[in-house]
Amino acid sequence: MKKRSVAILIALTLPVVATAQQPGLEQAAATITEAGYAQRINVIAHDSMGGRNTPSAGLEMTAAWIAKELEQLGLRGGARDGSFIQRYPLRSIVVDSEASGLNAPGTRLVFGRDLIPVSGTTVTGNAQGGLILISGSGTLETSEARPFAGNHVIVVAPADSDGVDRSMRQRLSALITAGALSVMVTNSSGDESWTASARRALRPTVRKAWGERRAEGSFAPILQLRMSALREILEPHGINASSLQERSGSDIEARLVEGLELTLNQVVRDEGILAPNVVGILNGSDPALAEEYVVFSAHMDHVGIGEPDANGDTIFNGADDDASGTIAIVSVAEAMAALPVAPKRSMVFLLVSGEEKGLWGSEWYAENPSAPIEQYVANFNADMVGRNWPDTIVAIGKEHSDLGETLRRVNSEHPEIGMTAIDDLWPDERFYFRSDHYNFARKGVPILFFFNGTHDDYHGRDDEPNRIDHDKAARIAKLIFYLGVDIGNALNPPEWNPESYRQIVLGR
């Protein structure tokens, strides 16, 4: 802090370096065009990219395409090995459906066909015990007097029940707390619905492979059990499963099935995989400032592929979220590379993945940056900049540092852009903490987050390239470019507001 204060005092005696002195500024900004923006966003938000889930083949194709774009602009790779792709570690956790199942005398039920896991899918385990059947409706006491401990519990749901909602999951979890080895709830849905649910439930679960304790835990899963499979278990013991289901309007009842032992086993495969960030760097032109960095970020991932909608569409293209911000940052990189002389500070262009999973890619980069994080002076993040109002963009974080004042000045110096940056309209939504800039802010890097707000297509299949306002997004990219040049050439780096620094960086 003392060194920075000294720098401020010295700056008071020197002339201010204005952005207009940057050679070729307007010509470089002119490389950002509506047509160029539209062409690029149509590449990464195309169906062929498969919704860019983390991880996926479509995400890998997107990362490779962006890396090639940055390389062709003449940037250098920002990964530790000098390449444009930074890899970060994930865990792929999947239930082995063939090796997992429920054994009853004379019957073997298998995952996918007969059972669908609802929770507890990260733990390999084996549990043998008796069976308690619960039927009827009402509140069931899960006190110690009930014999749930050491037994599997099957809850016979009404015939029209075809899933487990949040409220039911809470009730089932109470049985686990009471000592049940597992809890299974019956499902009477048809083949198509069951198969779709099984496919979703048995997809690999992806988690980051750092900074979290592995959730080994005890083996006490919650599952769905097909009604037809329950009949296979009960009929040899003279119990009519349909009559239990018909009790749905009667008082709730728990019944221990005498002489019946069940063995549930679950095998989970936990494999390490890697996901991509893309990093390109334009070296600064001033030897004294080139070791300071301005980082421009956006997330290239989205949520992938889902079940077909009424039109048969399965792909969540994520054109606004966040192909729009990604292409804005690539456009800024093109303009920066077009300057006859680079800004004095170095420029980092970071396109991350895993944002939709929990800001994974930016978290990894902030922990493993191209240069020490203390040398990063500002972050400009673009996440959803292609929809809503044509001439307005929200800049979240303006109040936390003097970047807000710099933005106001730069914005006023370039009325030709026709883009006004305004304050956060949704403070109660806490968007400041919900995109990749936050991982830089908590490391002490002042940020601005450019965001047009959500809309009806947010995380929907209709977030398509043809709904993007390409002209608006290109003008936002120009604003970010001018702002980046200004910070890149400023005598002093941006300064936090002390109270914001205390709360956001120091956490107190």
C-alpha positions in Angstrom: 0.0 0.0 0.0 2.8 2.4 0.8 4.4 2.0 -2.7 1.1 2.8 -4.4 0.7 5.9 -2.2 4.1 7.2 -3.3 3.2 6.6 -6.9 0.1 8.7 -6.5 2.1 11.6 -5.1 4.6 11.5 -7.9 1.8 11.4 -10.4 0.5 14.7 -9.2 3.6 16.4 -10.5 3.4 14.9 -13.9 1.2 15.6 -16.9 -1.7 13.1 -17.4 -1.3 10.8 -20.4 -4.6 11.0 -22.3 -6.0 8.1 -24.2 -6.1 10.2 -27.4 -2.3 10.1 -27.5 -2.5 6.4 -28.3 -1.4 6.1 -32.0 -4.0 4.6 -34.3 -6.7 4.4 -31.7 -9.7 5.1 -33.9 -8.4 3.0 -36.7 -7.9 0.0 -34.3 -11.4 0.5 -32.9 -12.8 0.4 -36.4 -11.8 -3.3 -36.7 -14.7 -4.0 -34.4 -17.7 -4.3 -36.7 -21.2 -5.5 -36.6 -20.6 -7.9 -39.4 -17.4 -9.3 -37.9 -19.1 -9.8 -34.6 -22.0 -11.6 -36.2 -19.7 -13.9 -38.2 -17.8 -15.0 -35.0 -20.8 -15.5 -32.8 -22.4 -17.7 -35.4 -19.4 -20.0 -35.1 -19.4 -20.6 -31.4 -23.2 -20.5 -30.8 -23.8 -22.8 -33.7 -25.6 -26.2 -33.1 -22.4 -27.9 -34.0 -20.8 -26.8 -30.8 -23.4 -28.7 -28.8 -24.1 -26.0 -26.2 -20.5 -25.9 -25.0 -21.0 -27.8 -21.8 -18.1 -28.3 -19.4 -16.7 -30.7 -20.3 -17.8 -31.7 -23.8 -16.5 -32.1 -27.3 -18.2 -28.9 -28.3 -16.4 -26.9 -25.6 -13.1 -28.3 -26.9 -13.9 -27.3 -30.4 -14.8 -23.8 -29.2 -11.6 -23.4 -27.2 -9.5 -24.6 -30.2 -11.3 -22.1 -32.5 -10.8 -19.2 -30.1 -7.1 -20.1 -29.5 -6.6 -20.1 -33.3 -8.2 -16.7 -33.5 -6.0 -15.2 -30.9 -2.9 -16.8 -32.4 -3.7 -15.3 -35.8 -4.0 -11.9 -34.2 -0.3 -12.2 -33.2 -0.8 -12.7 -29.5 1.3 -15.0 -27.5 0.0 -18.0 -25.5 -0.7 -17.2 -21.9 -0.6 -20.8 -20.5 2.4 -21.8 -18.4 3.7 -23.9 -21.3 3.4 -21.0 -23.7 0.3 -22.4 -25.5 -3.1 -20.7 -25.7 -4.9 -23.5 -23.8 -4.7 -23.6 -20.0 -6.0 -26.9 -18.6 -7.5 -27.3 -15.2 -8.4 -30.5 -13.4 -11.9 -31.9 -12.8 -13.4 -35.2 -11.5 -15.8 -37.2 -13.5 -18.0 -39.3 -11.2 -20.3 -41.8 -12.6 -22.3 -44.8 -11.3 -21.4 -48.0 -13.0 -25.0 -49.1 -13.8 -24.0 -52.6 -14.9 -22.1 -53.3 -11.6 -24.7 -51.6 -9.4 -28.0 -53.1 -8.3 -30.3 -54.5 -5.7 -30.3 -58.2 -4.8 -33.4 -59.9 -3.4 -33.9 -63.6 -3.1 -34.3 -64.8 -6.7 -34.2 -61.3 -8.1 -31.5 -58.9 -9.3 -32.6 -55.3 -10.0 -30.2 -53.1 -11.9 -29.6 -49.4 -12.2 -31.1 -47.8 -15.2 -33.7 -50.5 -15.9 -35.2 -50.8 -12.4 -33.5 -48.2 -10.2 -32.6 -44.5 -10.6 -30.3 -42.8 -8.1 -31.6 -39.6 -6.7 -28.8 -38.8 -4.3 -25.6 -40.5 -3.0 -24.2 -41.0 -6.4 -20.6 -40.2 -5.4 -20.0 -43.0 -3.0 -19.2 -46.7 -3.7 -20.9 -48.9 -1.1 -22.7 -52.1 -0.1 -25.5 -52.4 2.4 -27.4 -55.5 3.5 -30.5 -55.4 5.7 -34.2 -56.0 6.0 -37.0 -54.2 4.3 -39.6 -51.7 5.7 -42.5 -50.8 3.4 -44.2 -47.4 3.9 -47.6 -46.8 2.3 -50.5 -44.4 2.8 -50.3 -40.7 3.4 -49.6 -38.4 6.3 -46.6 -37.6 8.5 -44.5 -40.4 9.7 -42.6 -40.1 12.9 -38.9 -40.9 12.3 -38.1 -41.3 16.0 -35.8 -43.9 17.5 -38.8 -46.1 18.3 -39.3 -46.7 14.6 -37.2 -49.7 13.3 -35.6 -47.9 10.3 -32.0 -48.3 11.5 -30.3 -51.2 9.7 -33.1 -51.6 7.1 -33.8 -50.6 3.6 -37.0 -48.5 3.3 -39.3 -48.5 0.2 -41.9 -45.8 0.1 -44.9 -46.8 -2.1 -46.0 -43.6 -3.8 -49.4 -43.0 -5.5 -49.9 -44.3 -9.0 -49.7 -40.8 -10.5 -46.3 -40.1 -8.9 -43.5 -40.1 -11.4 -40.6 -38.3 -9.7 -39.0 -36.9 -6.5 -39.5 -33.2 -5.9 -37.6 -31.1 -3.4 -40.3 -31.5 -0.7 -40.4 -35.3 -1.1 -36.6 -35.5 -1.1 -36.6 -33.7 2.3 -39.0 -36.3 3.7 -37.0 -39.2 2.3 -33.8 -37.7 3.8 -35.4 -37.7 7.2 -35.5 -41.5 6.9 -31.8 -41.6 6.2 -31.2 -39.5 9.2 -33.3 -42.0 11.2 -30.8 -44.7 10.2 -32.2 -46.3 7.1 -29.6 -48.0 4.9 -31.3 -46.7 1.8 -34.6 -45.2 0.8 -36.4 -46.1 -2.4 -39.6 -44.4 -3.6 -41.7 -46.1 -6.3 -42.2 -44.6 -9.7 -45.1 -45.6 -12.0 -44.1 -43.6 -15.1 -44.1 -45.1 -18.6 -41.1 -46.4 -20.4 -40.3 -43.2 -22.3 -40.4 -41.0 -19.2 -38.5 -43.6 -17.1 -35.8 -44.0 -19.7 -35.3 -40.2 -20.0 -35.0 -39.9 -16.2 -32.6 -42.7 -16.0 -30.4 -41.2 -18.7 -30.3 -37.9 -16.9 -29.6 -39.4 -13.5 -26.8 -41.7 -14.7 -24.8 -39.0 -16.5 -21.4 -38.4 -15.1 -21.3 -35.8 -12.3 -18.5 -33.4 -12.8 -16.8 -31.6 -10.0 -13.7 -29.5 -9.7 -10.6 -31.4 -8.5 -9.2 -28.8 -6.1 -10.1 -26.8 -3.1 -12.8 -29.2 -1.9 -12.8 -32.2 0.4 -13.9 -35.3 -1.4 -17.3 -36.2 -0.2 -16.7 -39.9 0.6 -19.3 -40.0 3.3 -21.4 -43.0 4.3 -23.3 -45.1 1.8 -27.0 -44.2 2.3 -28.5 -43.4 -1.1 -32.0 -42.3 -2.1 -33.3 -44.0 -5.3 -36.4 -44.3 -7.4 -37.7 -47.9 -7.9 -40.0 -48.9 -10.7 -43.3 -50.2 -9.5 -42.9 -53.3 -11.7 -39.6 -54.0 -9.9 -41.3 -53.8 -6.5 -43.7 -56.5 -7.6 -40.8 -58.8 -8.4 -39.5 -58.3 -4.8 -42.8 -58.7 -3.0 -44.9 -61.3 -4.9 -42.7 -64.3 -3.8 -43.5 -63.2 -0.2 -47.3 -63.0 -0.8 -47.5 -59.2 -0.7 -49.6 -57.4 -3.3 -47.7 -54.3 -4.3 -50.8 -52.8 -6.0 -52.8 -52.9 -2.8 -50.1 -51.0 -1.1 -50.2 -48.3 -3.8 -54.0 -48.2 -3.4 -53.6 -47.2 0.2 -52.4 -43.7 -0.9 -55.5 -42.1 0.7 -55.3 -44.1 3.9 -53.3 -43.3 7.1 -49.6 -43.8 6.7 -48.2 -47.1 7.8 -44.7 -48.6 8.1 -44.4 -52.4 7.9 -41.4 -54.6 8.4 -41.3 -57.5 5.9 -40.4 -60.5 7.9 -37.7 -62.8 6.5 -36.7 -60.7 3.6 -33.1 -59.5 3.2 -32.0 -57.1 0.5 -28.5 -56.2 -0.6 -27.9 -52.9 -2.3 -24.5 -52.3 -4.0 -23.3 -49.3 -5.9 -20.1 -48.9 -7.8 -18.9 -45.4 -8.6 -16.0 -44.6 -11.0 -14.1 -41.5 -10.2 -11.8 -40.3 -13.0 -9.7 -37.3 -13.5 -10.3 -35.2 -16.6 -9.2 -31.8 -17.8 -11.1 -28.7 -19.1 -9.9 -25.7 -21.1 -9.4 -22.1 -20.6 -8.0 -20.0 -23.5 -5.4 -17.3 -22.7 -3.8 -14.9 -25.1 -1.5 -12.0 -24.2 -0.5 -8.8 -25.9 2.8 -7.6 -24.5 2.9 -4.1 -23.2 5.1 -1.5 -25.0 6.6 0.2 -21.9 9.4 -1.8 -20.2 8.5 -0.1 -16.9 4.8 -1.1 -17.1 4.7 -4.3 -19.3 4.8 -6.5 -16.2 1.4 -5.1 -15.1 -1.6 -6.7 -16.7 -5.1 -5.7 -17.7 -7.3 -8.9 -18.1 -10.4 -9.1 -20.2 -12.6 -12.1 -19.5 -15.7 -13.9 -20.6 -16.9 -17.5 -20.3 -17.1 -19.6 -23.4 -19.1 -22.4 -21.9 -22.9 -22.9 -21.6 -25.1 -25.7 -20.4 -25.0 -28.2 -23.3 -27.7 -30.5 -24.5 -31.0 -31.4 -22.9 -34.2 -33.3 -23.6 -36.1 -32.3 -26.8 -38.6 -29.4 -26.5 -41.9 -29.3 -28.4 -40.0 -28.4 -31.5 -37.4 -31.2 -31.1 -34.7 -28.8 -30.2 -32.1 -30.2 -27.7 -29.3 -27.7 -27.8 -28.9 -24.8 -25.4 -26.8 -22.5 -27.8 -26.1 -19.9 -25.2 -25.7 -17.1 -27.8 -26.1 -14.3 -25.2 -24.9 -16.4 -22.3 -22.1 -16.1 -23.0 -21.1 -16.4 -26.6 -21.9 -12.6 -26.7 -19.3 -11.7 -24.1 -16.8 -14.2 -25.5 -16.9 -12.6 -29.0 -16.8 -9.1 -27.5 -13.5 -10.0 -25.8 -12.1 -11.6 -29.0 -13.1 -8.4 -30.8 -11.3 -6.3 -28.2 -8.2 -8.5 -28.7 -8.4 -7.9 -32.4 -8.6 -4.1 -31.9 -5.7 -4.1 -29.4 -3.5 -6.2 -31.8 -4.3 -3.6 -34.6 -2.8 -0.7 -32.6 0.5 0.4 -34.2 2.0 0.5 -30.7 0.5 -1.6 -27.9 -0.6 0.0 -24.7 2.1 0.4 -22.1 0.6 -2.4 -19.8 0.2 -5.9 -21.1 -3.3 -7.1 -22.1 -4.6 -10.6 -21.2 -7.5 -12.0 -23.0 -9.1 -14.9 -21.0 -11.9 -17.0 -22.2 -12.8 -19.5 -19.4 -15.0 -22.5 -19.1 -16.9 -24.0 -16.1 -18.6 -20.7 -15.3 -22.0 -22.4 -15.4 -20.8 -25.0 -13.0 -19.5 -22.6 -10.3 -16.9 -20.1 -11.9 -14.4 -23.0 -12.1 -12.2 -21.8 -15.0 -11.7 -18.3 -13.7 -11.1 -19.6 -10.2 -8.4 -21.9 -11.5 -6.8 -19.0 -13.5 -6.9 -16.6 -10.6 -5.1 -19.2 -8.6 -2.7 -20.1 -11.5 -2.4 -16.9 -13.5 0.0 -16.2 -16.4 1.9 -13.8 -14.1 1.7 -13.2 -10.3 -1.8 -12.0 -9.5 -0.4 -9.0 -7.7 0.6 -7.7 -11.1 -3.0 -7.6 -12.4 -4.3 -4.1 -12.2 -7.9 -4.4 -13.6 -10.4 -7.0 -14.9 -13.1 -6.2 -17.4 -15.6 -9.1 -17.6 -18.3 -9.4 -20.3 -21.2 -11.8 -19.6 -24.3 -11.4 -21.6 -24.0 -8.3 -23.7 -26.1 -9.0 -26.8 -29.7 -8.5 -25.8 -32.2 -6.0 -24.2 -31.8 -2.3 -24.5 -29.9 -1.2 -27.7 -28.0 1.7 -26.2 -27.4 0.8 -22.6 -25.2 -1.6 -20.7 -25.0 -2.2 -17.0 -21.5 -1.9 -15.5 -21.6 -3.7 -12.2 -18.9 -2.8 -9.7 -18.5 0.9 -10.6 -18.9 1.9 -7.0 -16.1 -0.3 -5.7 -13.1 1.4 -7.3 -12.1 4.4 -9.3 -12.7 2.3 -12.4 -16.2 3.7 -12.2 -15.0 7.2 -12.7 -12.6 6.2 -15.4 -15.5 4.4 -17.2 -17.7 7.5 -16.9 -14.9 9.7 -18.4 -14.1 7.3 -21.3 -17.8 6.8 -22.0 -18.2 10.6 -22.3 -15.2 10.9 -24.5 -16.7 8.6 -27.1 -20.3 9.6 -27.7 -20.0 8.2 -31.2 -20.3 4.7 -29.8 -23.8 5.5 -28.7 -23.5 3.2 -25.6 -24.2 4.4 -22.0 -22.8 2.4 -19.1 -25.2 2.6 -16.1 -25.2 1.4 -12.5 -26.3 -2.0 -11.3 -30.1 -2.2 -11.7 -30.5 -5.4 -9.7 -28.4 -5.2 -6.5 -30.7 -7.7 -4.7 -29.7 -10.3 -7.3 -26.1 -10.1 -6.2 -24.8 -10.4 -9.8 -21.5 -9.1 -8.5 -20.8 -12.5 -7.0 -22.1 -14.6 -9.9 -19.7 -14.2 -12.8 -16.0 -14.7 -13.4 -14.9 -11.2 -12.4 -15.5 -12.1 -8.8 -12.6 -14.5 -8.7 -10.3 -11.5 -9.6 -12.0 -9.1 -7.2 -11.5 -11.4 -4.3 -7.8 -11.6 -5.2 -7.6 -7.8 -5.0 -8.0 -6.9 -8.7 -10.5 -4.0 -9.3 -13.2 -5.1 -11.8 -16.0 -3.9 -14.0 -18.7 -6.4 -15.1 -20.6 -5.6 -18.3 -24.0 -7.2 -18.3 -27.3 -6.6 -20.1 -29.5 -8.5 -17.6 -31.4 -11.7 -18.1 -34.4 -12.3 -20.4 -37.0 -14.9 -21.3 -34.4 -17.0 -23.2 -31.9 -17.1 -20.4 -30.7 -20.7 -20.1 -33.3 -21.7 -22.7 -33.1 -23.3 -26.1 -34.2 -20.0 -27.8 -30.9 -18.2 -26.8 -30.0 -18.4 -30.5 -27.5 -16.3 -32.5 -30.4 -14.8 -34.6 -31.7 -13.1 -31.4 -28.4 -11.2 -30.7 -28.2 -7.5 -31.3 -24.8 -7.6 -33.1 -24.6 -3.9 -33.5 -25.1 -3.3 -29.7 -22.6 -6.0 -28.7 -20.0 -4.6 -31.1 -20.4 -1.1 -29.7 -20.0 -2.5 -26.1 -16.8 -4.2 -27.3 -15.6 -0.8 -28.6 -16.3 0.8 -25.2 -14.4 -2.0 -23.4 -11.5 -1.5 -25.9 -11.3 2.3 -25.2 -11.5 1.6 -21.5 -8.7 -1.0 -21.7 -6.4 1.3 -23.6 -7.0 4.1 -21.1 -6.1 1.8 -18.2 -3.3 0.3 -20.1 -1.6 3.7 -20.6 -2.6 5.4 -17.3 0.2 6.6 -15.0 -1.2 4.8 -12.0 -3.2 1.6 -11.7 -6.9 1.7 -10.5 -7.5 2.1 -6.8 -10.1 0.3 -4.7 -12.5 2.2 -2.5 -11.2 1.3 1.0 -14.5 0.1 2.4 -15.1 -2.1 -0.7 -11.6 -3.5 -0.4 -12.2 -4.4 3.3 -15.4 -6.2 2.5 -14.6 -7.9 -0.8 -10.9 -8.7 -0.6 -10.3 -8.9 3.1 -13.7 -10.4 3.9 -14.4 -8.4 7.0 
